[in-house]
């Protein structure tokens, strides 16, 4: 929202080195902003950074090299070591760089879809073809598909906090399970017909393999489409 700063920066001596990267990643995922989390030591501190496609965090650190003892990474993930006395200046400079660069962008998450696929084409054979593209990662992201005009046949909340949505969706004679992590908010207002973006995965249960959609986004199907 409008109150979220262009770059999130947090530093504290009680932050644990093993989780600062995870925390930075969660902050970036939640607020769609570059995030820096710093584990403060007595004289030197170690920071972990995660970013969004619109902001190259390593390039930003390059512009702060005079404040850092060392740093490295790639466009969306990086780390650095800094003397404690330089942390306030580093925070200010990174915030200024982010504010300038992100002012040119609409800083809302964008989902790039690789293919519009009818449900009838979602088969184990397709999964086998996708496995030939592995391993996936930052430089080779997992394919994102969209299937439209899916009818919601079942929907229920799952998870300890009921914050995940389990679905059964279909198109004519074809049906498939889907899981939408962190999207339980859809449950009370889920349209009967939806367009869905997802990763196609194989779920193994009791030695039985079935296809499952890992839902990334849901949109009501527009009339006439």
N, C-alpha and C positions, 0 to 999 in steps of 0.2 A: 504494500500500500504506500501512500504518499509519505508516511512517517518512517519508512525503512531507509536507512542511510545507503549511499551508493556502494559502500564497502563495510562489512561487519568485521570488527577487530576486538578481540578479547584476550587479555593477558592476566595471569594469576599464578602465584607460586604453588598453589594446590592442584593445578591442572597436571594430570599424569601424562607422561610422554607416550604411553601406549595408546592413548585415546584421542589425542589432540587432532589427529588427521580425521578420525571418525566424526568427531564433533564438528570440525570445519565442514566436512561433507554434508552432515545433517543440516547445518545452518544454511548452506548454499542450496540444498534441495528444498528446504522449507520456505526460504525467503527469496530465492532466485537472485542472489547477490554474491559477489566474490567474498570469501570469508577467510579470516586469518585468526588462528588460535595459537597462543604462545604459552609454553611451559616456562615459567620464570625460574632461573637459578640464582645463586648468590651474586654473581657478577655477569654471567652470560646466560642468555635464554635461547630456546629453540622453538621455532615457529613452524606450523604446518598450514598450507594454503590450499583452498579449493576454489574453483572459479566456474564461470559460465562461458558459453562459446563467444559471447560478445566482448570478453575481456581477457587478454593474455596476461595471466598473473606473473609468469616468469619474466616477460618483457617489462612489467611494472617493477619487479624486483631489480632488474638490470639498471633501471633508472634510479634506484636507491642503493646501488652498490657501495657508495662511499660511506654508508651507514652500517653496512653488514660485514661480518667476518668472512662468511661464505654463504653461498646460496646455489640452488639448482632446481631443475624440474622441467616441466613442459607447460603447454599453454593453459591447462586446466588444473594442474596440481604441482605444487612446489614446496620446498622447505628452505629454511635459512637459520643461521646462527647470528645473534646480535648481542652487543654489549647492552646491559640494562639501561645505561644512561642515554642510549640512542632510541629506545622504544617510543617515547612520545613523539619525537620528530619523524620516525618511521611511520607511525600511525597516521600522522597528519599528512605526510607526503603521499602515502598510498591512497588515502581518502581523496586528496586533491586530484590525483591521476585518474582514479575511478570516476569521480564526478565529471571530469572533463570528457573522458572517453565514452562513458555511458549516456551522457547527454545527447549523443548522436543516435542512440538506439532506443527502441521501445523495449524496456527491460522486463519483458514478460516471457515465460517459457514458450518455446516453439518446438513443436513435435514434427519431425521430418518423417514422412511415410515413404517406405520403399515401394509398396505395391498395394493396389486395390484388388482384393482377392475375394471371389465368391466362396461361400462355405463349402460348396461341393468340391472345391479344389484343395481343401485342407485335408491332406492324407499323410500317412506314414511315409509314403514315397517322397513327398515334399520335404518332410523332416530329414530324410536321408540326404537329400540334395543340399539342404541347409547346413548339415553337419560337415559337408565338404568345405564350407567357408570358414570353419573354426580353425584356430581359436579366435574368439571375438574379444574386443577390448576397446580402448580409447581410439586407436587408429583404425580399427575394424569393428564398428559397432554391430550389435545383434540386429538383424533385420526387423523392421517395424511394418506390420500389415494393418490394413483397415478393411473391415467387412461391414457392409451397409444393410439397412433394413432387417436387422435381426430382431426377432420377436422374443421378448423375455418370458420364459416359461416358468422359471422358478427364481426366487431371490431370497437370501437370508443373510443375517449378520453372523460373522464368526470372529474368533479371537478373544483373548481374555477381556478386552475392553470393548468388544463388539464394534471395532473400527475397520474391519475388513468386510468386503462384500463378496459372497459366493453366489454365482449365477449359473443357470442353465439357459442357454440361448439356442435359437433354432431358426432355420429358414426352410420351410416346406418339410421334406422328409429328413433333413439333416439337423443334427443337434450336437451340442458340445458344452462341456463345463468350462467355466471361466472364474478366475479369482482376481479381485481388484483390491490390492493391498492399500490400506489407508484411505479407502474411498467409501467407507460406510455411510457417509453423509448422503449418498445417492438413495439409500434404501427407502426413505419416506417420500421421495419425490421422483421415483424412477419411471420414465415413460414406458409404455408398453412396447414401443418399437424404437430401436436405437441403432446408431452407427458406433462402431467400437474400434479403437486402435489398440494393438496388442503385440506381444511376442508369442510365437507359437512354440509350445513346449510339450514334452512327453512326461506324463505322470505315471509313476509305477506304484501299484498297490496290490498286494497279495499275488505277486508274480504276473500281474496283468498290466499291459501297457496301453494307455489311452492318451489321446490328444487333449491338451488344455490350453486355453488362452490366458496369458498373464496380461491383464488389462492395464493399459497406460492411460487411456482417456475414453470418456463416454460422451456422446452428443445425441440429443433427440433427433430422430430422422425427420428431415424437413419434408413437408407435404409436397407431393409431386415428384419426389426423387426416389 
